[in-house]
Amino acid sequence: MAGYKYKIAILGGGPGGYVAAIRAAQLGANTVLIEAGELGGVCLNQGCIPTKTLLKSARIYHDILNSEAFGVRVEGRVSPDWAAMQQRKDGVVSQLNSGVQGLLKQNGVEVVRGWGEVLDPHTIQVSGEKISAEHLIIATGSSPAVLPIPGLQEALHSGNAVTSTGALKLKEIPARLIVVGGGVVGMEFAALFNALGSQVTVLEKFTVLGSLDADLQRYMQRLLQKKGVEIYNGADIQRFEGSQVVAEIKGESRVFSGDVVLVSLGRRPNLNAVSKLGLELERGAIRTNERLETSIPGVYAIGDVNGKQMLAHAASAEGLVAVENILGGSAAIDYDKVPACIYTFPEVAMVGLTEQEALRRGHEVVVGTFPLAANGKALAEGEAEGLIKIVADQKYGEVLGVHIVAAHATDLISEAVLALELEATVHELAKAIHPHPTFSEAVMEAAHAALGQAIHVFKKK
């Protein structure tokens, strides 16, 4: 380490970078973390946390409007206070941001604030000063993709259109919202503003939530449409005209008018800070091997910038793997076992292979499904919408994938993640005694269904 001030320098303080910094310091490495913006990155400040905080507010509003079904009568006017929701959101973000700062300080991580530019594999320049390190971890994240669609830049500049970041700062709840892009982020915002009373229209070039297992995709589309969200698949966006969107659907040009347009067309890795390195790229992201090392020895890339899984928890896991490998270990991530969550109403969560992907990979599969409508806790809580689907290998019953639509899907999925990590079978999931009454019983019931031994559903004749 002679000649280097730090063992590890980490560029970017998001969920990948700050977690890597803490672990590196815990393992005795002299570590510096460089961040130009707020610690916690997009996830904490403009993504995961603020959106989920607002979704909770929307959920409470929705529950109050429907409280008579639970025997609770609310008299008088009930309305969402958007400013108060925003204030609560900002408070939650601030508290968590302070927590990250405290954790970094407690663990002895030196934090340098400012824009960092990588000059070479061992040198980063920040505000005119050069920082040297033996190893570098790039964790610069991503930004919303802005495609070259006529009128889009003008609409964004005028405020008629916003990205997900801008949607969190809207001054009021729009009466009419157009969502361009029916991926995870777009559909979460569609669910949020639909619950708050907006008339929501979604325009998607392919199929909304197209990454889901086909059964869950169809289920969620029907459910969202039932809740009043207008969905147009196969919409080819022609141009933006202020807060109007012109799209071609089934060969017909149509004009959609809203108070604001939310543009959610994916994200692109932030590469400006590392452009001088000449790193090998793959589909616009930094190419890394199973150790998270780039094409330059000693330089690692984690999180959105490597394009593998644009998920906060994936970035955190990658940060731990990169640090372990830098310090002499041999760690890797199985991306088939990384869960994904969608915070709509109800929630969606999945891990492992879809039925379609399992078949593509040559598996002979067995599938078990269980409807939440047959779950006692779900009925008691008025949360009967949803289903659980387990995809397993037919020969030994090994669980290949678990797909959940349910009120608490994002919590329920962790059992499935552990099942995949331990290479569990549907026999073992069915045998594991689950407490009653709980939503988690539905996982056990889906495993029974995969074995052709469902208990609480009628067999199809």
HELIX and SHEET records of a PDB file:
HELIX    1   1 GLY A   17  GLN A   26  1                                  10    
HELIX    2   2 GLY A   41  GLN A   46  1                                   6    
HELIX    3   3 CYS A   48  LEU A   65  1                                  18    
HELIX    4   4 SER A   67  PHE A   70  5                                   4    
HELIX    5   5 TRP A   82  GLN A  106  1                                  25    
HELIX    6   6 LEU A  152  SER A  158  1                                   7    
HELIX    7   7 SER A  164  ALA A  167  1                                   4    
HELIX    8   8 VAL A  184  ALA A  195  1                                  12    
HELIX    9   9 ALA A  214  LYS A  226  1                                  13    
HELIX   10  10 ASN A  272  LEU A  277  5                                   6    
HELIX   11  11 GLY A  303  ASN A  306  5                                   4    
HELIX   12  12 ALA A  312  ILE A  326  1                                  15    
HELIX   13  13 TYR A  335  LYS A  337  5                                   3    
HELIX   14  14 GLU A  355  ARG A  360  1                                   6    
HELIX   15  15 LEU A  372  ALA A  374  5                                   3    
HELIX   16  16 GLY A  376  ALA A  380  1                                   5    
HELIX   17  17 ALA A  409  GLU A  421  1                                  13    
HELIX   18  18 VAL A  426  LYS A  431  1                                   6    
HELIX   19  19 GLU A  441  ALA A  450  1                                  10    
SHEET    1   A 6 GLU A 110  ARG A 113  0                                        
SHEET    2   A 6 THR A  31  GLU A  35  1                                        
SHEET    3   A 6 TYR A   6  LEU A  11  1                                        
SHEET    4   A 6 GLU A 129  ILE A 138  1                                        
SHEET    5   A 6 THR A 123  VAL A 126 -1                                        
SHEET    6   A 6 GLY A 116  ASP A 120 -1                                        
SHEET    1   B 5 GLU A 110  ARG A 113  0                                        
SHEET    2   B 5 THR A  31  GLU A  35  1                                        
SHEET    3   B 5 TYR A   6  LEU A  11  1                                        
SHEET    4   B 5 GLU A 129  ILE A 138  1                                        
SHEET    5   B 5 VAL A 299  ALA A 301  1                                        
SHEET    1   C 2 SER A 142  PRO A 144  0                                        
SHEET    2   C 2 ARG A 267  PRO A 269 -1                                        
SHEET    1   D 5 ALA A 161  VAL A 162  0                                        
SHEET    2   D 5 VAL A 260  VAL A 263  1                                        
SHEET    3   D 5 ARG A 176  VAL A 180  1                                        
SHEET    4   D 5 GLN A 199  LEU A 203  1                                        
SHEET    5   D 5 GLU A 230  TYR A 232  1                                        
SHEET    1   E 3 ALA A 235  GLU A 241  0                                        
SHEET    2   E 3 GLN A 244  ILE A 249 -1                                        
SHEET    3   E 3 GLU A 252  SER A 257 -1                                        
SHEET    1   F 2 LEU A 281  GLU A 282  0                                        
SHEET    2   F 2 ALA A 285  ILE A 286 -1                                        
SHEET    1   G 5 ALA A 340  ILE A 342  0                                        
SHEET    2   G 5 GLU A 347  GLY A 352 -1                                        
SHEET    3   G 5 VAL A 399  ALA A 406 -1                                        
SHEET    4   G 5 LEU A 387  ASP A 393 -1                                        
SHEET    5   G 5 VAL A 365  PRO A 371 -1                                        
END                                                                             
